[in-house]
Amino acid sequence: MGNKKKRRSLSTFAILIVVLLLVSAATWLASGQTYTDAETGEQAVVTGASLSDILMAPIGGWHDAGDVIGFVFCLGAFLSILNATGALETGIHVLVKKLHGKELALVWILMFLFSVGGTTYGMGEETVGFYILLAATMMAAGFDPLVGAATVLLGAGSGVLGSTINPFATGAAVAAAGVDVNMGVVYVEAIILWLATYFISALFVTRYAKKVKEGKGSILTADQLDECKKAYGASSEIDANVKLTGRQKGVLVIFGLSFVVMILGFIPWGSLNEGIYNTLSFSHWLTGNGFGDWWFDDAATWFLLMGLLIGLIGLEDKSRLMPCIVAGFADMISVNLVIALARATTVIMSTTGLGTWLVEASVTALSASGLPAPAFGALDYLLHIGLSFLVPSSSGLASLSAPIVSPIVAGMGWSVETSIMINVAANGLVNLFTPTCGFIMGGLALARVPYETWLKWAGKLLAIIAVVAGVVLTVAMLVLS
């Protein structure tokens, strides 16, 4: 009986390199095509990527994502110090113990909290540190790491797909539209998309989690599960006598407060309520920017400060503080390399003009098709799903697409608000699985969930979400036009 060769799958880095090379090849095919430069308003020409462009793209990706990478490093230090106190691990065990028999409620609650972050400020890169944490938590609760990864990714992702006040998606699209937009209509459509996606995702995840809990099989192999247990250590095993100390309770309060403050910092208060924005401006003393004006540098500074505070309170041996920071940075090196390599594809498209040309040419062709409103809405949705593979950035896609689509839709007397949400929802859908999204690839790698396994498991769910969102948007375009 012959030995079967073990099938080897592509690593995250290999997948991203393949994508980079394919996009580079696409620039050669599109070379010579003209488009309108968004900054100058003048005609420009797509150029084929040179060898130096391709070789320098990963370094360019590192520079382009520098603020995100800095944030992820500081988040890693924050979580490393937190883990060293033992407060989070103990807190998880206490929670799981209290929820005995009701562990599925944990999925619903955590997914909703992540979705709030997604719909308010586009929670994405901020989730990276949670993948391994939730993977260990779900293993401790009797599930598997995929349940933890899905709770983070689908939770935040459902909120992003239905972005309400997210300045990087809805806000960017409205600002770039160049026409009047009824924000009340935008919020209603966004909330419908957000909650529908959340409920569908939560039902799908809990159904799978229940199956794993009952011993009916995990999609991960036995070897993969053993690797996860080794990586998570004691975090995946419950101590029957577990109990939080007063010091640990204090650490967990600071932990929760850290994320509440971050959310306050990212929510665009200025565009929502000028009075609240002015009231919260006192916070500028911390980073130079008040709440509502934060960016990743501000969040990075905040988490590093909170990490130091947690260390001073939670660590009995204060000499461990600096080694914990270094270890936290080290833990995030592979994640940041993934983020940089994922961003390299965007750099190539920006350098050569491929992304702008593709968006302009495809959107203009669709807009000139003379289709009725609902048919236009359905095809515009499909178009933006395709464009989001090449332009995964929500603000990037909005700045390229909205200035073209919105005036045309307004001129036809159709719903500009729906066209904006088509842009947002399509991009949010694709960012649930595209390999050019750095925090997905990095997060899955931290949770020890192979990318191919994620696609296999989530495929049916993603198709359902795509159809539901498409129907909601098509009906909205029909009713509101």
Secondary structure as the mmCIF struct_conf table of DSSP 4:
data_model
#
loop_
_struct_conf.conf_type_id
_struct_conf.id
_struct_conf.beg_label_comp_id
_struct_conf.beg_label_asym_id
_struct_conf.beg_label_seq_id
_struct_conf.end_label_comp_id
_struct_conf.end_label_asym_id
_struct_conf.end_label_seq_id
HELX_LH_PP_P HELX_LH_PP_P1 GLY A 2 SER A 11
HELX_RH_AL_P HELX_RH_AL_P1 THR A 12 ALA A 30
TURN_TY1_P TURN_TY1_P1 SER A 31 GLY A 32
STRN STRN1 THR A 34 THR A 36
TURN_TY1_P TURN_TY1_P2 ALA A 38 THR A 40
BEND BEND1 GLU A 42 GLU A 42
STRN STRN2 GLN A 43 VAL A 45
HELX_LH_PP_P HELX_LH_PP_P2 GLY A 48 SER A 50
HELX_RH_AL_P HELX_RH_AL_P2 LEU A 51 ASP A 64
TURN_TY1_P TURN_TY1_P3 ALA A 65 ALA A 65
HELX_RH_AL_P HELX_RH_AL_P3 GLY A 66 THR A 85
TURN_TY1_P TURN_TY1_P4 GLY A 86 GLY A 86
HELX_RH_AL_P HELX_RH_AL_P4 ALA A 87 LYS A 98
TURN_TY1_P TURN_TY1_P5 LEU A 99 GLY A 101
TURN_TY1_P TURN_TY1_P6 GLU A 103 GLU A 103
HELX_RH_AL_P HELX_RH_AL_P5 LEU A 104 TYR A 121
BEND BEND2 GLY A 124 GLY A 124
HELX_RH_3T_P HELX_RH_3T_P1 GLU A 125 THR A 127
HELX_RH_AL_P HELX_RH_AL_P6 VAL A 128 ALA A 140
TURN_TY1_P TURN_TY1_P7 ALA A 141 GLY A 142
BEND BEND3 PHE A 143 PHE A 143
HELX_RH_AL_P HELX_RH_AL_P7 PRO A 145 LEU A 161
TURN_TY1_P TURN_TY1_P8 GLY A 162 GLY A 162
BEND BEND4 THR A 164 ILE A 165
TURN_TY1_P TURN_TY1_P9 PRO A 167 ALA A 169
HELX_RH_AL_P HELX_RH_AL_P8 THR A 170 ALA A 177
BEND BEND5 VAL A 179 VAL A 179
HELX_RH_AL_P HELX_RH_AL_P9 MET A 183 LYS A 213
TURN_TY1_P TURN_TY1_P10 GLU A 214 GLY A 215
BEND BEND6 LYS A 216 LYS A 216
BEND BEND7 ILE A 219 LEU A 220
HELX_RH_AL_P HELX_RH_AL_P10 ALA A 222 TYR A 232
HELX_RH_3T_P HELX_RH_3T_P2 GLY A 233 SER A 236
BEND BEND8 GLU A 237 GLU A 237
TURN_TY1_P TURN_TY1_P11 ALA A 240 ASN A 241
HELX_RH_AL_P HELX_RH_AL_P11 GLY A 246 PHE A 266
BEND BEND9 ILE A 267 ILE A 267
HELX_RH_AL_P HELX_RH_AL_P12 TRP A 269 LEU A 272
HELX_RH_AL_P HELX_RH_AL_P13 GLU A 274 LEU A 280
HELX_RH_3T_P HELX_RH_3T_P3 SER A 281 SER A 283
HELX_RH_AL_P HELX_RH_AL_P14 HIS A 284 THR A 287
BEND BEND10 GLY A 288 ASN A 289
TURN_TY1_P TURN_TY1_P12 PHE A 291 GLY A 292
BEND BEND11 ASP A 293 ASP A 293
HELX_RH_AL_P HELX_RH_AL_P15 PHE A 296 GLY A 314
BEND BEND12 GLU A 316 ASP A 317
HELX_RH_3T_P HELX_RH_3T_P4 LYS A 318 ARG A 320
HELX_RH_AL_P HELX_RH_AL_P16 LEU A 321 ASP A 331
TURN_TY1_P TURN_TY1_P13 MET A 332 MET A 332
HELX_RH_AL_P HELX_RH_AL_P17 ILE A 333 THR A 352
TURN_TY1_P TURN_TY1_P14 GLY A 353 GLY A 353
HELX_RH_AL_P HELX_RH_AL_P18 LEU A 354 SER A 367
TURN_TY1_P TURN_TY1_P15 ALA A 368 SER A 369
HELX_RH_AL_P HELX_RH_AL_P19 ALA A 373 LEU A 390
HELX_RH_AL_P HELX_RH_AL_P20 SER A 394 GLY A 411
TURN_TY1_P TURN_TY1_P16 MET A 412 GLY A 413
HELX_RH_AL_P HELX_RH_AL_P21 VAL A 416 VAL A 430
TURN_TY1_P TURN_TY1_P17 ASN A 431 PHE A 433
TURN_TY1_P TURN_TY1_P18 PRO A 435 THR A 436
HELX_RH_AL_P HELX_RH_AL_P22 GLY A 438 ALA A 447
TURN_TY1_P TURN_TY1_P19 ARG A 448 ARG A 448
HELX_RH_AL_P HELX_RH_AL_P23 TYR A 451 LEU A 480
#
